[in-house]
C-alpha cells in the first residue's frame, strides 16, 4: 500500500523550543511553582532538572532529572530553560 499523502517538512521541531508558543502560560507558571517548591524543600539540589512533566488539566507534576519522560495524553513536558525564562 502506498501512502497517497506526501510527507511535508513543517520546519517545526519538538526539541527546538518553538512549541513554547502553544503552551498555556498557567501551565508554565505551575511548572515553575513545582520547581520552586521542590528547591525550597531540597536546597542541596546542585544539578538542575531537565524539566517538569505536568498534567495540563490538574497542573500536578514532577521534576524530571534523568531523561525526557514518556507522557500520558494529558501531560506535557516543560523544559527547565522555559521554567527559568522571565517571559512567564
C-alpha positions in Angstrom: 0.0 0.0 0.0 1.4 3.4 -1.0 0.8 6.5 1.1 -1.1 9.0 -1.1 -0.2 12.0 1.0 3.2 13.4 0.5 5.4 13.9 3.6 5.9 17.7 4.2 8.5 19.3 6.4 6.8 21.9 8.5 10.0 23.4 9.8 9.0 22.9 13.4 10.9 20.5 15.7 9.7 19.5 19.1 13.2 19.9 20.6 13.8 23.4 19.3 11.6 25.2 21.8 9.2 26.5 19.2 6.4 24.6 20.8 6.5 27.1 23.8 4.2 29.4 21.9 1.5 26.7 22.1 1.7 26.1 25.9 -0.7 27.7 28.4 1.1 30.3 30.5 -0.6 28.9 33.6 0.9 25.5 32.9 4.4 27.1 32.7 3.7 29.1 35.9 2.6 25.9 37.7 5.7 24.1 36.5 7.8 27.0 37.9 5.9 26.7 41.2 6.6 22.9 41.3 10.3 23.6 40.8 10.4 26.4 43.4 8.6 24.2 46.0 11.0 21.3 45.3 14.0 23.5 45.6 12.8 25.1 48.9 12.4 21.6 50.4 15.7 20.3 48.9 18.2 23.3 48.9 21.1 20.9 48.4 20.0 20.4 44.8 23.1 21.1 42.7 22.1 19.6 39.3 19.2 21.4 37.5 16.4 19.2 36.3 15.7 18.6 32.6 12.2 20.0 33.2 8.8 19.2 34.7 6.3 16.7 33.5 2.9 18.3 34.2 -0.7 17.5 33.7 -2.3 20.2 31.6 -5.7 19.8 33.4 -4.8 19.4 37.1 -1.4 21.2 37.0 0.1 18.4 39.1 3.6 17.4 38.0 7.1 16.3 39.0 10.6 17.2 38.2 12.5 15.1 35.7 16.2 14.6 36.2 17.3 11.7 34.1 15.8 11.8 30.6 12.7 13.1 28.9 9.7 11.1 30.2 7.0 9.1 28.4 4.0 11.3 28.8 0.3 10.5 29.2 -2.0 12.1 26.7 -3.0 15.0 29.1 0.6 15.7 30.1 3.3 17.9 28.7 7.0 18.4 29.3 8.2 21.9 30.3 12.0 22.2 29.7 14.0 23.8 32.6 15.1 26.7 30.4 11.5 27.6 29.8 10.9 27.5 33.6 13.8 29.9 34.1 12.5 32.2 31.4 11.2 35.6 32.7 8.6 35.8 29.9 6.1 33.9 32.0 
